[in-house]
Amino acid sequence: MDPCIPLPIPDDQLEDLVDKAKDYALMHGICMRQKDNFDRDALHFAPFVLFPTPFPRDEYNKAVELQTVLNELMHKVAHDYDFLKETLKHTIKVDDFTGRLWNIYETIMSEGGPTQEVEVGLFRSDYFCCCGSKGIKQVEFNTIASSFGCVTSKLVQLHKYVVAEAGHSELLKDIPDNGALEGLAGGLVEAWKIYNKPKSVILFLVEDVTYNVCDQKFHEFEIRKQCPEVFVIRKTLTELANRAQLNQDKSLWIDGHEVGVVYMRCGYHPDQYPTEKEWEARLLMERSLAIKCPSINYHLAGTKKVQQELAKPGQVEKFLGYKAQIESVRDIFTGLYSLDHDEAGDKSYDAAIANPDRFVLKPQREGGGNNVYGEDIKPFLEKIKDSEERNAYILMDRIQPPVTTNYMVRPGQDAKLVNVISELGIFGYVIGDKNRIITNKQVGQMLRTKLSHVDEGGVAAGLGALDSVYLVDAGSCCST
């Protein structure tokens, strides 16, 4: 697939554009803290590609239009106790983390259901454009701590600036604006207004050490801009465990603040619950009157096992009523297969052993770096062939996106012209309860781009970079 402008460019032009782009990133907060040289008072620009990456216009528009349908689908899935129980019944026995989450959900339901029925989900649906099907295929649906919406909102402006500086202003009309920052913050503000206690705060639940700090803080600043009456506080799960309490009306309090909305930017990985105290804090939070983002049932609805179950014939139809909606959702599903100890699971197991390069093996985890690929699948599966641990994984067809070239720009390194593939993320938010949806919106997008020959593409790990969309006609994307 051809890049948005012919590459390579002359060395002197490259040096000039990279310098300008780095300065723009640093001066507009497109930044992260470094893991290998952490300094609370220092930021480096986040890795990015120099030019926006082509993406087929019709498929981009399809993903944008589909987001509110997916928001509705996942909201309804999250409120179907029987569906979640049946879908996760094997997984929760062998995956301790998912099992602990399920135990919290069961506790809440056994107590008569959540004290606070309203919940807010800041969701992101991720896609590759597949050369095989000539269309988008969903990689996963994120229901907790969906990141990079804020930083990539600003990156779009960087890319428009760089493209113009490169002498290609005619391309600007095909780089779509990105309202993810305003939209996601707006969802949290709306939830706070529903809570309707003017002195309550929005609590950001954060890691002990935050590297992706700009993405989080821009949320905070935008909330204050949209609604100066509300204050944002940042606490860890451990701080919640040590100092939070519930009043008689189940309102959540910490350090003298009543919490109206809890926005979780951590809590999605086992490492973030180092002791029983953190699990107790999660249960305390779920029992509270505060509006959760996400609630425990939203969190469970985002597991890979639920994604795999929804891909089965007849499952989406349980939740969506319009044929056109059902067909549009089914169209984005790639092959998703159970590995449970039954006839279907054994068939999937045999297929993966025979042709491991066709698949990706996925556990019930968020945060990246957890999947098993290619030739590593065979020995991994053989090791757990007769173990119940197989039930904790799903198998997914490996999607083959188009390859293009771009300059990857990283702190402390020269810009490198590399072959890359890109993953589109569409942001949306939904607010509602078990009986209704109050608000359902699509609010923005992001693009993450990684080296074409690697499996995982973590931005902080050095294999991926932040990116923006450049819209092209479909014929420009995949060679026939």
C-alpha positions in Angstrom: 0.0 0.0 0.0 1.4 3.4 -1.0 2.1 5.9 1.8 0.3 9.2 1.7 3.3 10.9 0.1 6.1 9.3 -1.9 8.9 7.9 0.4 11.7 8.2 1.0 12.1 12.0 1.1 15.5 13.8 0.9 17.6 13.7 4.0 17.6 17.4 4.6 13.8 17.6 4.3 13.5 14.6 6.6 15.7 16.1 9.3 13.7 19.4 9.1 10.3 17.7 9.4 11.4 15.4 12.2 12.7 18.3 14.2 9.5 20.2 13.7 7.3 17.2 14.6 9.3 16.5 17.7 9.0 20.1 18.9 5.2 20.1 18.1 4.8 16.9 20.1 6.7 18.2 23.1 4.9 21.5 23.1 1.5 20.0 22.8 1.8 17.2 25.3 2.0 14.2 22.9 4.2 12.7 25.5 4.9 9.8 28.0 7.2 9.2 30.9 10.0 6.7 30.1 9.9 3.3 31.8 13.6 2.7 31.6 14.6 6.1 32.9 11.7 7.2 35.0 11.6 10.8 36.2 8.5 12.3 37.7 9.5 15.7 36.4 10.4 14.7 32.8 8.5 13.8 29.7 9.6 12.5 26.3 7.5 12.6 23.2 5.5 9.5 22.6 6.7 7.4 19.7 4.8 8.4 16.5 5.1 8.0 12.7 5.9 11.0 10.7 3.0 10.9 8.3 -0.6 9.7 8.7 -1.2 6.2 7.4 -3.7 5.4 4.6 -6.9 3.6 5.6 -9.8 2.9 3.3 -12.5 5.6 3.5 -15.5 3.3 3.3 -14.2 0.9 5.9 -13.3 3.8 8.2 -16.9 5.2 7.8 -18.3 1.7 8.5 -16.4 1.5 11.8 -17.5 4.9 12.8 -21.2 4.2 12.0 -21.0 0.8 13.7 -19.7 2.1 17.1 -23.1 3.0 18.6 -24.5 -0.4 17.6 -21.5 -2.1 19.3 -22.0 0.1 22.4 -25.6 -1.0 22.5 -24.7 -4.7 22.0 -22.1 -4.7 24.8 -24.4 -2.8 27.2 -27.0 -5.4 26.7 -24.5 -8.3 27.0 -23.2 -6.8 30.2 -26.8 -6.9 31.7 -27.5 -10.5 30.7 -26.5 -12.4 33.8 -27.3 -15.8 32.4 -25.4 -15.2 29.2 -22.3 -14.1 31.1 -22.5 -17.0 33.5 -22.9 -19.6 30.7 -20.1 -18.0 28.6 -17.6 -17.7 31.4 -18.5 -20.9 33.3 -15.3 -22.8 32.3 -13.0 -19.7 32.1 -13.6 -18.6 35.7 -12.6 -22.0 37.0 -9.1 -21.9 35.5 -8.3 -18.2 35.1 -7.9 -16.8 38.6 -8.2 -13.2 37.6 -11.4 -13.6 35.6 -12.7 -15.8 38.5 -12.0 -13.1 41.0 -13.9 -10.5 38.9 -16.7 -12.9 38.6 -16.9 -13.5 42.3 -17.3 -9.7 42.8 -20.1 -9.7 40.3 -21.8 -12.6 42.0 -21.5 -10.9 45.4 -23.1 -7.8 44.0 -25.9 -9.8 42.4 -26.5 -11.9 45.6 -26.9 -8.6 47.6 -29.8 -7.6 45.3 -27.9 -6.0 42.5 -25.8 -2.8 42.3 -26.6 0.1 44.6 -25.9 2.4 41.7 -27.7 1.1 38.6 -26.4 3.8 36.2 -23.0 3.0 34.7 -20.8 4.6 32.0 -18.7 2.8 29.5 -15.8 4.5 27.6 -15.4 1.8 24.9 -13.0 1.3 22.0 -13.4 -1.2 19.2 -10.2 -2.2 17.5 -9.9 -3.3 13.8 -7.4 -4.4 11.2 -8.3 -3.8 7.6 -8.0 -7.3 6.2 -6.6 -7.9 2.7 -8.3 -11.3 2.5 -11.8 -10.0 3.0 -11.1 -6.5 1.7 -12.8 -5.1 4.8 -12.4 -4.3 8.5 -12.2 -7.2 11.0 -12.6 -6.6 14.7 -9.5 -7.5 16.8 -11.1 -6.8 20.2 -13.6 -4.6 22.1 -12.1 -2.8 25.1 -14.4 -1.9 28.0 -11.9 -0.8 30.6 -9.0 1.8 30.5 -9.2 2.4 26.8 -6.2 4.5 26.2 -4.6 7.0 23.8 -7.8 8.8 22.8 -6.6 12.0 24.2 -3.0 12.0 23.0 -4.0 10.9 19.5 -6.6 13.7 19.3 -3.7 16.1 19.5 -1.5 13.9 17.1 -4.0 14.6 14.3 -3.1 18.3 14.4 0.6 17.3 14.4 0.1 15.3 11.3 -1.8 18.1 9.6 1.1 20.4 10.4 3.8 18.1 9.1 1.9 17.3 5.9 1.5 21.0 5.2 5.1 21.7 6.0 6.0 18.9 3.6 4.2 20.8 0.8 1.1 18.6 0.6 -1.7 20.8 1.9 -4.0 19.2 -0.7 -4.1 16.0 1.5 -5.4 17.8 4.6 -9.1 17.3 3.6 -8.6 13.5 3.9 -7.2 13.6 7.5 -10.3 13.4 9.7 -10.5 15.5 12.8 -10.5 13.5 16.1 -12.9 14.5 18.9 -12.0 11.7 21.3 -10.7 13.9 24.0 -13.8 16.1 24.2 -16.1 13.2 23.7 -14.6 10.9 26.4 -14.3 13.7 28.9 -17.9 14.7 28.1 -19.1 11.2 28.9 -17.6 11.4 32.4 -19.0 14.9 32.9 -22.5 13.7 31.9 -22.2 10.8 34.4 -21.2 13.2 37.1 -24.2 15.4 36.4 -26.5 12.3 36.6 -25.0 11.6 40.1 -26.3 15.0 40.9 -24.3 15.9 44.0 -22.5 19.2 43.2 -19.7 18.7 45.8 -18.9 15.1 44.7 -15.7 14.5 42.7 -14.6 12.3 39.8 -12.1 9.8 41.0 -9.4 8.6 38.5 -8.2 5.1 39.7 -4.6 5.1 38.5 -1.5 2.9 38.6 1.1 3.3 41.4 3.4 4.7 38.7 1.8 6.3 35.6 3.8 6.4 32.4 1.0 7.3 30.0 0.3 10.4 32.1 -0.5 12.9 29.4 -3.3 10.8 28.0 -4.9 10.7 31.5 -4.2 14.3 32.5 -5.7 15.7 29.3 -8.9 13.9 30.4 -8.7 15.8 33.7 -8.0 19.2 32.1 -10.8 18.7 29.6 -13.3 17.8 32.3 -12.4 20.9 34.2 -12.7 23.0 31.0 -16.2 21.5 30.2 -17.4 21.7 33.8 -15.4 23.9 36.2 -17.7 22.9 39.1 -16.3 19.4 39.3 -13.0 18.4 40.7 -10.9 15.4 39.7 -8.8 13.4 42.2 -6.3 10.6 41.5 -6.0 7.6 43.7 -4.6 4.1 43.5 -6.4 0.9 44.4 -4.1 0.6 47.4 -5.0 4.1 48.6 -8.7 3.2 48.1 -8.1 0.1 50.2 -6.5 2.0 53.0 -8.6 5.1 53.2 -12.0 4.7 51.4 -15.2 4.0 53.2 -18.9 3.7 52.5 -21.5 5.8 54.4 -24.9 4.4 55.4 -26.4 5.4 52.1 -23.5 3.5 50.3 -21.9 6.8 49.1 -18.1 6.3 48.6 -15.8 8.6 50.5 -12.0 9.1 50.5 -10.0 11.8 52.2 -13.1 13.9 52.8 -14.4 13.7 49.2 -17.6 12.0 48.2 -17.0 10.2 44.9 -19.6 10.6 42.2 -17.9 8.8 39.4 -15.0 6.3 39.4 -13.0 6.2 36.2 -10.7 3.2 36.1 -7.4 3.6 34.3 -6.1 0.5 36.1 -7.6 -2.6 37.6 -7.5 -4.6 34.3 -4.4 -6.7 35.1 -3.6 -9.2 37.9 -0.4 -7.2 38.8 -2.6 -4.3 39.8 -4.1 -6.3 42.7 -0.9 -7.2 44.6 -2.7 -8.1 47.8 -6.1 -9.0 49.1 -6.6 -5.3 50.1 -6.8 -4.2 46.5 -9.5 -6.9 45.7 -11.4 -5.7 48.8 -11.2 -2.1 47.5 -12.6 -3.2 44.1 -15.6 -4.9 45.9 -16.1 -1.8 48.1 -16.2 0.4 45.0 -18.7 -1.9 43.2 -20.9 -1.9 46.3 -20.9 1.9 46.4 -23.4 4.5 45.1 -20.7 6.0 42.8 -21.2 5.6 39.1 -18.5 3.2 37.8 -16.6 3.4 34.5 -16.6 0.5 34.0 -18.9 -1.5 36.2 -17.9 -5.0 37.0 -20.3 -6.4 34.5 -19.0 -4.1 31.8 -15.5 -5.3 32.7 -16.6 -9.0 32.3 -18.4 -8.3 29.0 -15.0 -7.2 27.6 -13.4 -10.5 28.0 -12.1 -12.4 25.0 -14.4 -15.4 25.8 -17.4 -13.1 25.4 -16.1 -11.9 22.1 -15.7 -15.5 20.9 -19.2 -16.5 22.1 -20.8 -13.6 20.3 -19.3 -14.7 17.1 -21.3 -18.0 17.2 -24.4 -18.2 15.0 -27.5 -16.9 16.7 -25.8 -15.0 19.6 -25.8 -11.4 18.3 -29.5 -11.9 17.5 -30.3 -12.3 21.2 -29.3 -8.7 21.8 -30.0 -6.7 18.6 -33.4 -6.5 17.0 -32.7 -5.1 13.5 -31.5 -7.4 10.7 -29.3 -4.7 9.2 -27.6 -4.1 12.6 -27.0 -7.8 13.1 -25.5 -8.3 9.7 -23.2 -5.3 10.0 -21.9 -6.7 13.3 -21.5 -10.2 11.9 -19.6 -8.7 9.0 -16.7 -7.4 11.2 -16.2 -10.7 13.0 -13.2 -12.8 12.0 -13.0 -16.5 12.9 -13.1 -16.9 16.7 -12.9 -20.4 18.2 -13.3 -22.0 21.6 -10.6 -24.3 23.0 -12.8 -25.8 25.6 -12.6 -29.6 26.2 -15.4 -30.6 23.9 -15.8 -31.5 20.3 -15.6 -27.9 19.0 -12.7 -27.1 21.2 -10.7 -30.2 20.1 -11.4 -29.4 16.5 -9.9 -25.8 17.1 -7.0 -27.3 18.9 -6.2 -29.7 16.0 -6.4 -26.8 13.5 -4.1 -24.7 15.5 -1.5 -27.5 15.9 -1.7 -28.2 12.1 -1.5 -24.6 10.9 -0.3 -22.3 13.8 0.6 -19.4 11.5 -3.1 -19.0 10.7 -4.0 -18.1 14.3 -3.5 -16.0 17.3 -4.0 -17.5 20.8 -5.6 -15.1 23.3 -6.0 -15.2 27.0 -8.6 -13.1 29.0 -6.2 -10.1 29.5 -6.1 -6.4 28.6 -3.0 -4.3 28.3 -1.1 -5.9 25.5 1.8 -8.4 25.4 -0.3 -11.4 26.4 -1.1 -13.2 23.1 0.7 -16.2 21.6 1.5 -16.2 17.8 2.7 -18.4 15.0 5.1 -21.2 15.7 4.9 -20.5 19.5 1.3 -21.7 19.5 2.1 -25.4 18.9 4.4 -26.0 21.9 2.2 -23.8 24.1 -1.0 -25.7 23.3 0.7 -29.1 23.5 1.8 -28.2 27.0 -1.8 -27.5 28.1 -3.5 -30.0 25.9 -5.0 -32.1 28.7 -5.2 -29.3 31.2 -8.3 -27.3 32.1 -6.1 -24.2 31.5 -7.1 -24.6 27.8 -10.5 -23.1 28.8 -8.9 -19.8 29.6 -7.9 -19.2 26.0 -9.6 -18.5 22.7 -8.3 -18.9 19.2 -8.6 -16.2 16.5 -7.9 -16.2 12.8 -4.8 -14.1 12.1 -5.8 -11.0 10.2 -3.5 -9.9 7.3 -3.6 -6.1 7.0 -1.9 -4.2 4.2 1.7 -3.2 4.6 2.9 0.3 3.9 6.0 2.4 4.7 6.5 5.3 7.1 9.1 7.0 9.2 9.0 5.8 12.9 10.1 8.6 15.2 11.3 7.6 18.8 13.1 9.5 21.5 16.8 9.2 21.3 16.9 7.5 17.9 17.1 8.6 14.3 13.9 8.4 12.3 13.7 5.1 10.4 11.9 4.3 7.3 10.2 0.9 8.0 7.4 -1.4 6.8 4.4 -1.0 9.0 0.8 -2.2 9.6 -1.9 -0.2 11.4 -4.8 -0.9 13.8 -7.8 1.4 13.9 -9.5 2.1 17.2 -13.0 3.7 17.3 -14.1 5.4 20.6 -17.6 5.6 22.0 -19.4 5.9 25.2 -22.6 4.6 26.6 -24.5 5.6 29.8 -27.5 3.6 31.0 -28.8 0.9 33.4 -30.3 -2.5 32.9 -33.6 -1.1 31.6 -32.5 1.7 29.3 -29.7 3.5 27.5 -29.5 7.2 28.4 -26.7 8.2 26.0 -25.0 6.4 23.2 -22.3 8.1 21.1 -19.3 7.6 18.9 -16.7 10.2 19.8 -13.4 9.7 18.0 -10.7 7.4 16.7 -7.0 6.5 17.0 -4.5 4.6 14.9 -1.6 2.5 16.3 1.1 1.4 13.9 3.7 -1.2 14.4 6.5 -2.9 12.5 5.0 -5.3 10.0 7.2 -8.2 11.0 6.5 -8.2 14.7 3.6 -9.7 16.6 3.1 -7.3 19.5 3.2 -3.6 18.8 3.4 -1.9 22.2 4.1 1.8 21.9 6.2 2.0 25.1 8.0 -1.3 24.2 9.6 0.2 21.1 7.8 -1.8 18.4 4.8 0.5 17.8 3.9 4.1 17.4 0.9 6.5 17.5 -0.6 7.4 14.2 -3.5 9.2 12.5 -5.8 8.2 9.7 -5.4 9.3 6.1 -8.5 8.3 4.1 -8.0 6.7 0.6 -10.1 4.8 -1.8 -10.3 1.1 -1.2 -8.4 0.2 -4.3 -5.3 1.9 -2.9 -5.0 -0.5 0.1 -4.6 -4.1 -0.9 -2.9 -5.4 -4.0 -5.0 -7.9 -5.9 
